[in-house]
Amino acid sequence: MKRDGALGIFDKDEGAPQSAEVRMYNCKDSINLLLEFLDGEMSPEEAQHLKEHLRGCSPCVDFLRTYRATPGLCKKALAAKMPKEVSEKLTEYLRSKIKSAS
């Protein structure tokens, strides 16, 4: 059962966890483990438990989607050039703040 092909988090034949011990993550657990999960540094058992949570939690899936998109959005934002007038005004403002603080 593949829930979100774009995320690639569920394999077609994944069913219930195979182990006798079932550990379901809550939202806080899931968010704290996303980097480890996405980097492939999580054990298969732990990844399965996280996937179980994600299957039933659309807010966490949405968070995962935005988490994955963040690096690309940052690159785009850094590539954007600030207009010269805005840059000059910002520089002037920051210099005045630094001067008044010293």
N, C-alpha and C positions, 0 to 999 in steps of 0.2 A: 504494500500500500504506500504509494508515494504521495506525500501531501504537498510538497512544494519543490518542484523540479528546479526552480531558480536557486533555491537555497542548497539543494543537494544534501539534505540532512537525513532523509529517510530512504532506505533501500526498498526495492519492490517487495521482497519476501520477508521483511522484518515483522515479526509478530511479538508476542509477549516475551519478556526476558527469559532466558533459558535457565538461569540459576534459581535455586530454591529461595534465596534471599532476595527480596525485592526492595530496592531503595529508591524512593521517588524523591527527586529534588523539588524544592520550592522555588519560587521566582528569584529570591535573593541568591540561593545556591547557584542557580542556573546562570545568572548574570555574572557572578564572580568567577565562573568556570569557562566563560565563552572564549577567552583568548587561548587557554590551554586546549580547548576543544577544536578551535579553528586552526591552531598550529599543529594539530595531530599529536599532541603530547599527552593525551589522556588515554588511559588503558581502555581496551575495548569494552570492558564491563562498565566502567564509569561513563563512557560515551553512550552506551546503551541506556543507562539510567537517565542521563540528560535528555536523550532523544525521547524517552517515555514522557518526561515532563513537557517537552516541546510539542509532542503530539496533542496534548490536551490544553495547551496554553497559548492562545493566539497573541496575547500581548508580548510574551517572550519571543515568539516567532517574529513579530513586528520589530522588536528590539534587535534581534539577531540580524534582521534585514538591514536596519539602519547602521548597526555596528559594522557590518561588512562593507557598507557603502561609504563610511566615513573617510578612509584614506584617500579614495578617489576624489571625494568632494573637497578635501583639504588641498590636494594637488591642484585642482581647478581654481580654488580660491587664491592660492599662492601665485598662480600663473597670471591672475588678473592684475593689470597695472592700475595703480592709483592715479587719477588725474593730477596733473602738475599743480593746479590751483589748490586742490584739496591737500596735497602733500605739503605745499608751502604753508598753508594755514595751520595744518597739524604741527609742523615743525615750529612755527612761531608760537603756537599755544604751549607746546611742551617746554620750549625754552623759557617762556615767561613763568611757568609753574616751577621749573627747576631754579630759576633766579629768585623767585619769591620764597622758596623753601630754604635757601641758603643764607 
